[in-house]
Amino acid sequence: MRILIATGVSRQKEAGAAGVVLNHAQELTKRGHSIECWFLDDLLKQPARPKRLEALFFARALTKRIRREPAKFEIVNIHAPWGCVYGVWKKLFGKPGLPPYVMTMQGSEERYVRAMSLEVRKGRAKNFSWRNRFWHRIYHQTMYDFSIKTADYGAVANREAWICVELKHKREPGLIWYVPNGVEEVFFIPRTFSHEIAGNLLYVGTWLDRKGVHYLADAFALAAGKIAGLRLTVAGCSAPAEQVREMFPAELRDRVNVIPFVKREDIAAIYAEHDIFVFPSLVEGMPLTLLEAMATAMPVVTTNTCGMADVVEDGLNGLLVPAADAGKLAESIERLCYSAELRKRLGLAGQETMRRYTWERVTEKLETIFELALRNNRN
């Protein structure tokens, strides 16, 4: 198959969405398909003005480019919300034989709005005031809605969003599939489990309210008050070290190591150097960093929501805590710090779980969707 995969983010494998695209493309190429990937910087050569309309400008530029060579691709796989313009144009004005539109979506915007609205009530998530919520509803949510409604087929990275798509948009069963994200083979490394009290925590991800960073700071303060020498590394946060450390109590800031950017080839070593992975996100699709940490046999503590709960079974291959609960998060961190046996059991079980989430396996499901879309487009 001749396949286009497009997403409105920069071509940077360290970023989650771009990493998903590039890994899918690599695996599909191995299977003999011809793949072309379009990213934000491929279609928008100049910064969007106004910046807030960047997603719509990308979606429009994407559609124009496909229309110039309608026979170039047999499948058009566009990540939401950037498929909205092509989907609408294809439904209203497209001619028979145009490549079918397969949507890929990471998570639920409804979950994001709910989680951030609760944070606003606590005086957090200042970027989600009522004006921002109004703009999100009329702009972002509308783009997502049309991306979903007009897709011929779709792949969604967590079960909650998959179910929401079918129910809210009344899509027939069999058109929208659950296709989780995957993990690269490089992360399946051996791990030595020390019998000492664990002292090195790791968080990998952007430093945003929706990632639960306030609860991470509060939980670390609680746990560090009981465990002498406990340290936390914040990696790949895309924020200045000073900004990150300001969220922690002054007396603990020298115990917080911040690495704003991590090269892709270095991240496996960072997982290997730490004892426990802490991921308190409030809303996600299916976080690549969680899958990577589990593949390295790190014991993980994460929240019982979204894509995290799709892969982590509490007490079996990791620990799940309620979202937005620093106290429970701290308790689980302490359990793992004090129990070498628990760290080893959960870490090895997590690594074994990830054997079912290799990019080779998950891309096979995506390929099946493409085959269905192409077959039905010819009928």
LUMZA-544378 format. One line per 5 residues: number of its first residue (from 0); their letters; for each residue y, z negated, x of C-alpha. Coordinates in Angstrom, 3 decimals, always signed. Each point is the difference from the previous one (the first is absolute). Layout:
residues N
NUM	A	Y Z X  ...
***
This chain:
residues 379
0	MRILI	+0.000 +0.000 +0.000  +3.598 +0.630 +1.016  +1.692 -3.329 -0.701  +3.598 -1.199 +0.150  +0.577 -3.765 +0.297
5	ATGVS	+3.624 -1.048 -0.467  +1.834 -3.326 +0.013  +3.673 -0.906 +0.150  -0.155 -2.264 +3.055  +0.511 +0.732 +3.672
10	RQKEA	-2.853 +1.314 +2.121  -0.848 -3.255 +1.766  -3.593 -1.172 +0.184  +1.086 -3.627 +0.482  +1.315 +0.064 -3.582
15	GAAGV	-2.501 -0.640 -2.785  +0.609 +3.001 -2.277  +0.174 +2.486 +2.869  -3.127 -1.532 +1.500  -1.882 +0.602 -3.244
20	VLNHA	+1.029 +3.670 -0.043  -0.830 +0.627 +3.653  -3.398 -1.682 -0.215  -0.931 +1.921 -3.145  +1.100 +3.228 +1.695
25	QELTK	-2.079 -0.745 +3.080  -3.159 -0.704 -1.981  +0.450 +3.017 -2.284  +0.467 +2.211 +3.049  -3.288 -1.310 +1.395
30	RGHSI	-1.604 +1.120 -3.266  +1.151 +3.565 +0.555  +3.105 +0.096 -2.214  +3.352 +1.479 +0.991  +2.631 -2.759 -0.265
35	ECWFL	+3.776 +0.106 +0.176  +2.090 -3.194 -0.223  +3.651 -0.115 -1.051  +2.099 -3.097 +0.631  +3.589 -0.963 -0.738
40	DDLLK	+1.323 +1.312 +3.310  -1.779 +3.336 -0.510  +1.897 +0.854 -3.191  +3.297 -1.902 +0.213  +1.570 +0.951 +3.304
45	QPARP	+3.211 -1.903 -0.768  +0.372 -3.540 -1.406  +0.132 -0.020 -3.785  +3.403 -0.618 -1.567  +0.050 -2.190 -1.935
50	KRLEA	-2.874 -1.803 +1.693  -1.211 -1.501 -3.270  -0.984 +3.471 -1.261  -2.101 +0.801 +3.069  -3.319 -0.162 -1.874
55	LFFAR	+1.180 +2.484 -2.625  +1.446 +2.353 +2.634  -3.315 -0.046 +1.860  -1.964 +0.663 -3.196  +2.258 +2.952 -0.808
60	ALTKR	-0.197 +1.452 +3.536  -3.782 -0.396 -0.068  -0.276 +1.955 -3.252  +2.264 +2.784 +1.247  -2.099 +0.443 +3.123
65	IRREP	-3.276 +0.122 -1.950  +1.491 +2.576 -2.387  +0.933 +2.291 +2.890  -3.692 +0.376 +0.933  -1.990 -0.919 -3.124
70	AKFEI	-3.246 +1.469 +1.370  +0.127 -1.837 +3.337  -1.844 -3.094 -1.264  -2.941 -0.550 -2.303  +0.796 -3.704 -0.486
75	VNIHA	+3.343 -1.798 +0.034  -0.420 -3.737 +0.624  +3.350 -1.773 -0.401  +0.515 -3.729 +0.332  +1.875 -1.656 -2.870
80	PWGCV	+2.806 +0.064 -0.910  +0.751 +3.272 +1.821  -2.279 +2.166 -2.140  +2.170 -0.374 -3.086  +2.028 +3.205 +0.422
85	YGVWK	-2.981 +2.215 +0.860  -2.033 -1.520 -2.835  +2.706 +0.585 -2.604  +0.760 +3.522 +1.246  -3.702 +0.899 +0.018
90	KLFGK	-0.492 -1.302 -3.542  +3.076 +1.751 -1.415  +0.372 +3.210 +1.995  -3.041 +0.407 +2.216  -2.235 +3.019 -0.241
95	PGLPP	-3.819 -0.087 -0.029  -1.502 -0.225 +3.455  +2.545 -2.373 +1.483  -1.599 -2.671 +2.188  -0.939 -3.096 -2.025
100	YVMTM	+2.073 -3.115 +0.611  -2.002 -3.047 +1.119  +2.059 -3.189 +0.102  -0.606 -2.824 +2.459  +1.552 -3.366 -0.830
105	QGSEE	-0.172 -3.228 +1.961  +0.846 -2.643 -2.599  +1.552 -0.985 -3.299  +3.766 +0.078 -0.472  -0.484 -2.292 -2.984
110	RYVRA	-1.494 -2.641 +2.294  +2.873 +0.449 +2.456  +2.636 -0.502 -2.712  -1.766 -3.093 -1.328  -0.417 -1.594 +3.414
115	MSLEV	+3.577 +0.657 +1.101  +1.454 -1.162 -3.324  -1.718 -3.363 +0.487  +1.422 -0.199 +3.529  +3.530 +0.663 -1.285
120	RKGRA	-0.303 -3.069 -2.251  -0.655 -2.042 +3.154  +3.140 +1.312 +1.664  -1.907 +2.451 +2.194  -0.402 +3.805 -0.017
125	KNFSW	+3.756 +0.505 +0.002  -0.536 +3.751 +0.143  -1.515 -0.161 -3.489  +2.959 -1.159 -2.085  +0.389 +1.226 -3.566
130	RNRFW	+1.866 +3.094 +1.234  -2.865 +0.819 +2.358  -2.558 -0.612 -2.731  +1.886 +2.332 -2.333  +0.169 +2.729 +2.661
135	HRIYH	-3.666 -0.511 +0.841  -0.963 +0.500 -3.633  +2.019 +3.141 -0.702  -0.609 +1.621 +3.406  -3.014 -1.227 +1.972
140	QTMYD	-2.197 -0.893 -2.957  +0.825 +3.273 -1.741  -1.042 +1.970 +3.089  -3.277 -1.932 +0.121  -0.583 +0.551 -3.714
145	FSIKT	+0.374 +3.776 +0.280  -2.091 +0.076 +3.177  -2.827 -1.635 -1.938  +0.378 +1.865 -3.309  +0.059 +3.463 +1.531
150	ADYGA	-2.786 -0.408 +2.569  -3.167 +2.014 -0.542  -1.985 -2.686 +1.815  +0.908 -3.174 +1.869  -1.139 -2.548 +2.547
155	VANRE	+1.283 -3.594 -0.128  -0.534 -2.483 +2.826  -0.625 -3.172 -2.010  -1.848 -0.739 -3.211  +2.877 -1.733 -1.781
160	AWICV	+2.272 +3.045 +0.350  -2.884 +2.336 -0.884  -0.610 -1.819 -3.286  +3.745 -0.184 -0.717  +0.325 +3.772 +0.442
165	ELKHK	-2.797 +0.738 -2.462  +1.247 -2.443 -2.637  +3.774 +0.493 +0.217  -0.075 +3.781 +0.328  -3.133 +0.565 -2.092
170	REPGL	-1.658 +2.128 +2.660  -3.560 +0.970 -0.868  -2.815 -1.684 +1.935  -1.133 +2.056 +2.968  +3.440 +1.372 +0.892
175	IWYVP	+1.338 -3.002 +1.910  -2.279 -1.514 +2.640  +0.014 -3.204 +1.996  +0.083 +1.011 +3.682  +0.693 -2.903 +2.372
180	NGVEE	+1.642 +0.369 +3.374  -2.121 -0.012 +3.126  -0.225 -1.314 +3.527  -0.398 +1.781 +3.335  -3.088 -0.470 +2.161
185	VFFIP	+2.123 -1.308 +2.893  +0.406 -3.323 -1.820  -3.715 -0.819 -0.086  +0.007 -2.136 +3.129  -2.063 -3.055 +0.994
190	RTFSH	+1.656 -3.403 -0.383  -0.681 -3.304 +1.725  +0.506 -3.042 -2.231  +1.224 -3.091 +1.812  -1.268 -3.455 -1.016
195	EIAGN	+3.468 -1.435 +0.576  +2.587 -0.489 -2.731  +1.546 +3.424 -0.631  +3.648 +0.223 +0.946  +1.083 +3.645 -0.233
200	LLYVG	+0.957 +1.481 -3.348  +0.941 +3.653 -0.513  +2.010 +1.828 -2.645  +0.380 +3.790 +0.252  +2.357 +1.795 -2.366
205	TWLDR	+3.602 +0.713 -0.855  +2.208 -3.047 -0.522  +0.764 +0.351 -3.712  +0.170 -2.379 -2.948  -2.823 +1.832 -1.768
210	KGVHY	-2.262 -0.736 +2.972  +0.256 -3.724 -0.755  +1.876 -0.824 +3.214  +1.748 -3.018 -1.533  -3.387 -1.515 -0.806
215	LADAF	-1.280 +0.834 +3.466  +2.905 -1.904 +1.565  -0.485 -2.988 -2.315  -3.782 -0.079 +0.518  +0.355 +0.208 +3.764
220	ALAAG	+2.403 -2.940 -0.051  -2.490 -2.052 -2.034  -2.988 +0.884 +2.196  +1.903 -0.383 +3.282  +0.959 -3.522 -1.042
225	KIAGL	-3.698 -0.918 +0.059  -1.408 +2.205 +2.784  +1.569 -0.526 +3.389  +0.707 +3.187 +1.892  -0.545 +2.328 -2.957
230	RLTVA	+1.723 +3.327 +0.650  +0.778 +3.080 -2.075  +0.475 +3.612 +1.107  +1.924 +2.342 -2.301  -0.746 +3.589 +1.052
235	GCSAP	+1.215 +3.366 -1.226  +2.655 -1.639 -2.151  +2.746 +2.637 +0.543  +2.569 -2.797 +0.114  +1.885 -1.716 +2.857
240	AEQVR	-1.737 -3.073 +1.439  +3.041 -2.178 -0.779  -0.082 +0.981 -3.668  -3.683 -0.896 -0.290  +0.288 -3.343 +1.817
245	EMFPA	+2.963 -1.072 -2.151  -2.386 -0.417 -2.938  -1.930 -2.731 +1.837  +1.111 -3.590 +0.640  +2.038 -0.253 +3.199
250	ELRDR	-2.539 -2.262 +1.709  -2.784 +2.593 -0.508  +1.790 +3.193 +1.005  -1.256 -0.120 +3.581  -3.545 +0.085 -1.430
255	VNVIP	+0.637 +3.306 -1.775  -0.538 +3.124 +2.111  +1.566 +3.171 -1.448  -1.009 +3.551 +0.959  +2.198 +2.310 -2.114
260	FVKRE	-1.889 +3.210 +0.833  -3.589 +0.514 +1.123  -1.370 +3.311 +1.248  -3.068 +1.158 -1.848  -2.166 -0.091 +3.114
265	DIAAI	+0.934 -3.659 +0.649  -0.654 -1.553 -3.405  -3.766 -0.571 +0.417  +0.660 -2.113 +3.090  +2.467 -2.153 -1.934
270	YAEHD	-2.614 -0.721 -2.667  -2.474 -0.914 +2.751  +2.419 -2.508 +1.568  +0.445 -2.080 -3.162  -2.247 -2.302 -2.011
275	IFVFP	+1.023 +0.288 -3.665  +1.708 +2.756 -2.001  +2.462 -1.210 -2.650  +1.179 +2.497 -2.605  +1.878 -1.640 -2.914
280	SLVEG	+1.283 +3.179 -1.667  +1.075 -0.175 -3.639  -0.624 +3.666 -0.768  -1.820 +2.768 +1.888  -1.995 +3.150 -0.403
285	MPLTL	-2.801 -0.620 +2.451  +1.463 -1.231 +3.307  -1.339 +1.730 +3.088  +0.759 -3.025 +2.166  -2.320 -2.198 -2.074
290	LEAMA	-2.828 +2.525 +0.337  +0.616 +0.300 +3.740  +0.005 -3.752 +0.532  -3.260 -0.384 -1.911  -1.572 +2.831 +2.025
295	TAMPV	+0.763 -1.955 +3.201  -1.885 -2.972 -1.516  +3.161 -2.073 -0.454  -0.335 -2.581 -2.760  +2.710 +0.775 -2.546
300	VTTNT	+2.093 -1.969 -2.485  +1.698 +2.122 -2.637  +1.141 -0.040 -3.621  -2.155 +0.475 -3.062  +1.828 +3.068 -1.279
305	CGMAD	+0.162 +3.805 +0.208  -2.064 +1.747 +2.672  -0.697 -3.198 +1.934  -2.281 -1.284 -2.745  -1.839 +3.331 -0.039
310	VVEDG	-1.423 -0.589 +3.487  +0.123 -3.780 +0.574  -2.457 -2.273 -1.820  +1.116 -3.589 +0.292  -2.289 -2.036 +2.212
315	LNGLL	-2.232 +2.976 +0.795  +2.031 +2.288 +2.279  +3.402 -1.684 -0.028  +2.128 -2.528 -1.862  +2.092 +0.840 -3.067
320	VPAAD	+2.931 -2.110 -1.156  +2.360 +0.382 -2.969  +3.017 +2.179 +0.713  +3.303 -1.816 +0.629  -1.692 -3.330 +0.798
325	AGKLA	+0.904 -1.251 +3.468  -1.943 -3.228 -0.461  -3.314 +1.735 -0.715  +0.661 +2.452 +2.812  +0.533 -2.856 +2.447
330	ESIER	-3.176 -1.762 -1.163  -2.076 +3.124 +0.632  +1.558 +0.490 +3.427  -0.893 -3.588 +0.884  -3.592 +0.449 -1.226
335	LCYSA	-0.479 +2.932 +2.304  +1.746 -1.614 +2.949  -2.270 -3.043 -0.126  -3.317 +1.777 -0.721  -1.432 +2.293 +2.673
340	ELRKR	-3.085 +0.551 -2.161  +2.117 +1.201 -2.949  +2.048 +2.316 +2.218  -3.132 +1.602 +1.411  -1.775 +0.346 -3.336
345	LGLAG	+2.962 +1.536 -1.804  +1.019 +2.157 +2.950  -3.409 +1.592 +0.447  -0.407 +0.487 -3.750  +3.419 +1.659 -0.153
350	QETMR	-0.920 +2.363 +2.811  -3.222 +0.922 -1.778  +1.954 +0.643 -3.231  +2.285 +2.407 +1.833  -2.976 +2.172 +0.902
355	RYTWE	+0.259 +1.209 -3.601  +3.696 +0.827 +0.437  +0.005 +2.422 +2.924  +2.275 +3.028 -0.382  -3.094 +2.188 +0.045
360	RVTEK	-1.363 -1.709 -3.112  +3.200 -0.250 -2.038  +1.064 +3.573 +0.813  -3.322 +1.196 -1.402  +1.159 -1.303 -3.412
365	LETIF	+3.341 +1.779 +0.362  -1.800 +3.228 +0.886  -2.044 -0.334 -3.206  +3.218 -0.210 -2.043  +1.359 +3.114 +1.713
370	ELALR	-3.210 +1.881 -0.776  +0.202 -0.984 -3.675  +3.644 +1.010 -0.233  -0.659 +3.367 +1.623  -3.075 +0.702 -2.145
375	NNRN	+1.799 -0.813 -3.247  +3.062 +1.970 +1.053  -2.150 +3.140 +0.264  -1.680 -0.476 -3.383
***
